[in-house]
């Protein structure tokens, strides 16, 4: 209790508006302090790796930006900062997963027209047979089969980065339609062999598959 003659505390009066806020460093608007603290070299790649894992394990529908941020060890705001929406994160993730397949136009251009069907078959099955590239490709296919947004993102990437480039090198009528026929043939086989695992396709010798498929692809891509 305070009595007559007792000194009061020397702290600031209740009406004093002076504090340390004016001298404290101010952070940028729209970016939580925890987000800025987490940002650093390699953060984008860290988020992208986490996104690939989340989409692969949960599918497009059950994956969230918050979940991706948690898996990457950063605030969800940082995910938005680098990639924007969940759809844009997915697009970046599948582009990374599809990177091996996106080099197919270069592989097809490296030889005679007479062998383009076989080169296409060998290249695409080589990507699917690779134990590193196969799981993310399967995850993308599952998401595209169950979600319209995921299907649209995948369709845009494949058309822009793969099919249009191959079609541009063909000298036949309706080249884009021809390339889509070839792609649908390969995707159908991949679905049965690697996703559905239907026998005898799942255990068939790859050389036998290539030998039977290559002439059909050749007809799609080169015959008038």
N, C-alpha and C positions, 0 to 999 in steps of 0.2 A: 504494500500500500504506500501511497505517497502522502507525505504530510507537509505541513508548512516548513519552508526552508529547504525541502529535499530537492536536489537537482533533477531535472528531467533528462531522458535519454537524448543524446546528441545527434540521432539519425535525422533524415530529412523530414520536414513537415509533411503532413498528409496532403496538402494542396500543392506541393512542389512537383512540377511536371518534368524536371530535369532527370534523365536517367542515362544509361549507357547505350541506348538503342541507336542514338545518332552517331556514335563512334564505332559501333560494331560493324564488321564487314557485311554488306548486303549481298544476298545471293540473287541470281537471276529469277525473274518471275516465271512461274509455271514449271519449275524444276525443283522437286523436293531436295532438301539437304542430303538425305540418304542416297538419293539417286546420283547426285554429283560426286559424292564420296566414292561411289562404286565404279564410276566411269574411269577408264584408263586404257592403255594400249591393249589391243586384242579383245576389247569388250564386245565389239560387234560380232566377231567370230565366235566368242563364247556364247552369246545369245543365240546365234544361228545354229550352233551345234546343239544347244539345248532344245531349240525349236524342232530340229529334225528328229530328235529322240522322242519328244512329246507327241509329235504328229504320228510317228511310227508306232508308238505304244498305245496311244489313245484314239487315234483317228482325228479327222478334222473337227467333227461335231463336239467331241469331248475335250478338245484342247482349248485353253484360254490364254490370253495374253498374260494374265496374272500368273497362271501356272508355268508359262514359259519363263517369266521373270524369276519365279521362285526356283525353278530348276537351274537357272543360270546364276543364281545368287545375286540378282540385282532387283531394283524396284521396277514395277510394271511400267512406270512412266519412262524409263530408259528404253524399254522395248519399243514403246510408241515413238520415242525420239529418233531411234535408228530406222525403224521399219514402217511406222504408221499403224495401219489396221492389222487385224489378224489375217485377213486375206493377203495383205502385202507381205507379212511374215511368211505365210505359206508359200507364196510365189518365190520368195528368195530361197526358202528351204528346198523346194522341189527343183529349182534351177541348179542348186549345188548337187542334189542327188542325181539329177539328169546329166550332169556335166560329162560323164564318159560317153553317153549316147549322143550328145550334141556335136561331137566331133565326127559323126558318121559322114556328113557331106564331104569332108576332106579325104576320108578313107575311100569313098566311092570314086572320087576324082583321080585317084592315084593308080589308074590302070586303063585297060582297053574297055570299050563299050561292050564287047562280047562277054566279058566276065562280070558285069556290074551286078547281076542277080546273085551270083555266088558271093561276091564281096559283101553285099548287103546282108545276106543271111549269116555269113560267118561273123561279121562285125556285131550284129545285134545279139546273136546267141552268145558271142564271147562276152558281151556286157552282162547278159543274164546269168551266164554260168559262173561269173566271178563272185565268190562268196562275200566280197566287200561291197560291191555295187548292188547285188541282188536284194538284200533286205530293205533298203530305202526305196527301191523301185516298187517292190511289192506293197509297201506301206502307202505309197502314192496311188497305186492302182486301187487299193481298197478304199481310200478316201474318195477318189474320183467316182467310184461305183456307188457310193452311198450318200454323196452330198453334191448338190448342183453347183454350189460356189466352187468347191474344190475341182469339179469337173471342168468348169469354165476356165479356171486358172491354168490347169494342165493343158487344156485344149489350146489356149492362147500361146503358151510357151512352145508346145510342139509345132504348131503351125508356123510361128514366127521364126523360131531358131532352127528348125529341122526340116519340115516338109517343104516350105517355100524355097529354101536353099537348094534342096535336092531337085525340085521341080524346075528350077531355073537353069539347071544343067542338062535337061532332057530336050531332045529334038523330036518330039512326037506330039500328036494332037492331044489336047486335054491333059497336060503334064501333071497338074495338081491332083486331078482325079486318079491318074495312074499311080502317083506316089501314095495316095490314101489307100488305094487297093492293096498295094504292097505292104504298107504299114499295118493295115487291118489283118492281113494274112499272118504277119509275124506276131502281132499282139495276141491274136487268137491262139496261136501255138504256145506263146508264153503263158497265157492264162491257164491253159490245160496242163502244161508241163510243170510250172512253178507255183501256181496259186492253187488250182484245184487238185493238182497232182494225180491226174487221171491216167491209169494204165491202159495200154502199154506206152503212151506218150511220155509219161514221167520218167521211165527208165530206158527209153529208146536211146540207141547210140547217136550221138550228136552228128557224126559224119553221115549217117543214114538220113537223118532229118534234112541236113543241108543238101544232100544229093537229090532228094525228092522235091524240096522247096525251091531251090535255086532256078530251075527252068521256068517255073511259074512266075517268079519275080522278074526274070529276064523278059518274059513275054509282056508283063505289065509295063515295064520301063522302056522297052526299046522297039517292040513291033508296032508298025503303023496301024 
